[in-house]
Amino acid sequence: MGMNSIALTDAAKFFNGAEHQSYAWHWLQDQLTSEQLDKFAELYRAAPEKAAVEWPLTKEELGKIMLCSAASLPDSLMDDLATCCQDFGISSKLNLAYFLGQCGHESAGLRYPMEIHDGSNYEGRTDLGNTQPGWGVKYAGTGWLQCTGAYNHGLFSTYMTNIGKPDPKIMDVGKTYTSEKYPWSISGFWWKENGMNEYCEGKPDVDRVGQRVNGRYLPNGYEDRRAYTARAMSILGV
């Protein structure tokens, strides 16, 4: 660069619309070919790709825990698990093992991200926030841990907005969207909101963890919950 040269980034930064500045920019534009201008526009407008969140375990490891093939686990599912762990504080392998154990049982090995029943039995359940016709079905259980009701969907939606990830479809579409987009995240939200991160760091008995999820002791399917959790702990090395 010569003595009178100027970095174009500086020229752009200090451009204030002065006549001589505008003349200089138009002169420079006239020197470039249409191909060069097109390439500049492409590079200038391109948004950098967001760095993917690192998966907390491999597809092969998750498949061994859930007794399914690695090929049946799409990248989008692994990405949601990684985002779930990040957004909802499931940061230790111990906590993750308990979480995977409960999700594994509740979803029959990740087979059911949405409640099998259509949700019509939840119609009119004001305790679940289902105050409008059709909301029982629209907001039936979703995610591996079966987040249920308009009220709970609303809490999840608000949380996502508060962390800078607003998604109107959570409420606009309901279970058919959240079960596909957020099967891990909406489960992780329940996990966090119910104090499971702190509770599991004390390495409680698996049946007691299941009681918190299921609401009874011994929890339904307690042997299955134990088996999923044991596999998760073994594979994660805790």
N, C-alpha and C positions, 0 to 999 in steps of 0.2 A: 504494500500500500504506500502511496506517495504521501507527501507532507499534507496535501489538502484532502486526502481520502477520509471517508467517514463510514463507520460500520452501519449497515442498513438497519440493524436492530436499534441503534441509537437514533437514527433518523426517524424511525417509526415512533420511538418512545417520546421524542420531544416535538413531534408534529403538532402544531396548534392551529393549522388552517391558514397561516399567513400566505399571502399571494406568492411570494418567491418560493416558499416551500411547496405549494401546490404545483407551481410551474416545474420545479425540479422532479417531483414524483411523476408528473405526466410525461416529462421528457424521458425519464428512465423507462416508463412503461412502453413508450413508443420504440425503444431500442430492442425490446424483447419480442421474440416470435410468439405466435398464438400457442404453440406447443409448450414453450417455456412458461408462459403465463398459466396455462392449464395445469402444468406440473406444480407450479408454485401454489396455486389455489388448492390443489389436492393435498399437498404437504401442510399448508397453513391451517386448513380446516380439520385435518385428521385429529381425532381425539386419541390420546394414548390408551392402549388396552390396559384395563385394570389388572393388577397382579392377582392371580388366583390365590385364594387362601389355601394353605397347605393342608392336605388331608391328614387327619389324625391317625389313620391307619390305612393299609392298602386294601384294594378290593378283595384280594385273596384272603387277607386276615378277616375282613368283615364277612366274607362268604363262609369261612370256617365257623365263625360264631353263629351265624344265622342259618347254617346248614343249607346254603344255596350256592350256586355257581358264581364265580367272579364275573362271568360274562353277563349275568342277569342284573348286574348293578351298573346303571348308566353313570356317566361322569356327573350329570346334573344332580343325581342323588348323593354322590360323594361330596359334591360342592356344597349342597345344602347341609350335610352333616358337618363339614368344616366350618361353615358360616354359623351354624347353630352353636357349636362349641365355643366359637369366638364371641358371639353376641350374648350368650347366656351363661358364660362363666364356667363351662364344663372343661376346666383347664388341666386337671390332673388325670392320669391314667386310671387311678382308683375310681374317681367320680365317673369317668367315661364308662368303665366296666359295669358299674351299677346301672347306669343309664341304658346302656346297650342291652343288659340283661332284662330289664323291665320292658323296653321297647320290643325286644325279640319275642317275648311271651305274648304281649298284648296284640302284636301284629301277626302272630303265627309265622315268625321268621321273615318279616317284611313282605308278607303276602297281601296284607290288607291295610292300605293307608287311609281307608275310609270305612266307616261303620257299615256292616253288611245290611242291617235294617235300614229302611228308607228314611227313618226319622219321623214318620207320621205320629208316632207315639209321643213325640215331644211337642206336638201342637198345643198351644195355649199354656205352655209351662212358663209362667211369668218368673219363676225362680231362676230360669235359664235365660231370661230376657226375651223370650219368644212371645212378644206382645202383638205381632201381626200375623194374619193368616199366611201359611206357607213357610213361616220361619222355622218351624220344627224340622221340616225336610231340608230347607236351605242350609241350616246351620247344625245339621246332625254331626255326630262324632267324626272328627277328621284328624289326620296325623296318627303316628304310631300309638300315642297315648290317648287318642280319642277326645280331643277338645270339643266340647259340646255346648251348643246354645249361642244365641246372638250376643248375649252378655260377654261370654268368654272370647268369642271372635272379636268383639269390639275392644276388649282389653289388649288382645294381641295386636290388632290394627293400630291402636294408640301407641303401644310400645314401639312398634316398628317406625312409626312417624317420629317419635321422640328421639330415636337413635339415628335419624336422618335417612330412613329407608321407607318413606311412605308408599303404600300400595293400596289404592282404592278398591282393587278387585277383591281384597280380602272380605270386604263387606258387600260389595256389589254382586259378586258371584257366589261366594260362600264355599261350602265344602268341596265342590267339584274342582275348584281352583286351588284351595289351600292344600288339599290332599295330594295334589300333583306337584305344586310349586314348593310347599313348605312342610312336608311330612316330618322332617327332623326339627325344623325351627319352631313350629307351633307346639311340638312336644317339649322341646327345650325351654320354651317360654313357661309352660306349666311347671317344669322341673325347677326352674329358677324361682318362680313366684311362690312355690310351696316350700321353699327353704331346703330343697333336696341337696344342693351343693354343699352347704354347711353340714347337713346331717350325715351325708355319706363320707365326708372326710374323716369321721370318727370310726369308720369301718364297721358299721352296724351289721347285725344278722340280716341275711338276705330276706328272710321272711318278714322282718320288720319294715324293710324297704318296700316289699310287696304290699304290706298292710297300708302304707301311706298312699300307694298308687291305687289299690283295689278297694280299700275301705273296710277290710275285715281281716281278722287273724284266726286261723291261718288264711292267707289270701287264696283266692281261686287260682288253681294251677300252680300251687307253690313249688311242686317238684320240678315243673317245667321252668319256672323262674330261676330256681337254683341252678338248673343245668345250663341255661343261657348265660347266667352270670358267671358260673364257673369257667365256661369256655372263654368268656371275655377276659376274665382275670388271668387265665393261663396264657392266652395269646398276647395280651398287653403286658404281661410280666409283672403283675401286682399280687 
